[in-house]
Amino acid sequence: MIYYQYSPSQLEAKAIELTQCFDNERLIYPKCIDVYDVVDFIGCTPDWVYLTPNQSYLGLTAYNDGYWWAWPKPYYEEGMFPTKIAVSSGTILIDRTISEGDNRGIENFTVIHECFHQILHPRCFRNKSANYQHFCQKKDFRAESENRNNITAIERIEAQANYCTAAFLMPKSALEAVFMEKMELSSLPSLPIKINWKIDSIIGEMATLFSVNYSPMKYRLQTLNLLSREGSSLEEYLCS
């Protein structure tokens, strides 16, 4: 798979660039967002199908024209078969269970994640001979995989899309301002703060403000060195 090597600062810049173009005010304070407006803004085609009967895939980015087997229900029944559907290059498929459920955090993160595959990995769309599509599994990226020497190309592009998604949904400057307000601080801490029951509650409040789930918010605060990683698992970053 063809991909770019991005540094964290470059990924942060990519997220800021999209935020500035889409809604510059989100860099200053948290605002409600319709993520499908972002899909339209970057010129993608969204569609909603049951990608699998067990929600093992939450999103799909079609790098080339091809096909996908869409299921009639979000669970398997004996004798049930999928239907072959045509999927055009540039299409973002989202599992229907996300939009039918009541978890805005998962939907926001999944949709923006697929958007950033389009932004970060345009060379994948140029390799017409490969005829492949990329499927984002519910938990197919382990955050600590960036520290391995044998990280695969798939894991790397997942890490890149995850980072940009977090940076877009939780812009650094707005997040830091809310963090200081919630923590009653006059300036940012010089060292990461250890998580306790009180900070755990603040993480939840901030997650609600930025329309994400608890784990992505915690990881974003840890990535920005506002919270300590001590005793914390960085798995479940994508959709828990």
Secondary structure, 3 states (H helix, E strand, C coil): CCCCCCCHHHHHHHHHHHHHHHHHHHHCCCCCCCHHHHHHHCCCEEEEEECCCCCCEEEEEECCCEEEEEECCCCCCCCCCCEEEEECCCEEEEEHHHHHCCCHHHHHHHHHHHHHHHHHCCHHHHCCCCCCEEEEECCCCCHHHHHCCCCCHHHHHHHHHHHHHHHHHCCHHHHHHHHHHHHCCCCCCCCCECCCHHHHHHHHHHHHHCCCCHHHHHHHHHHCCCECCCCCCCCCCCCC
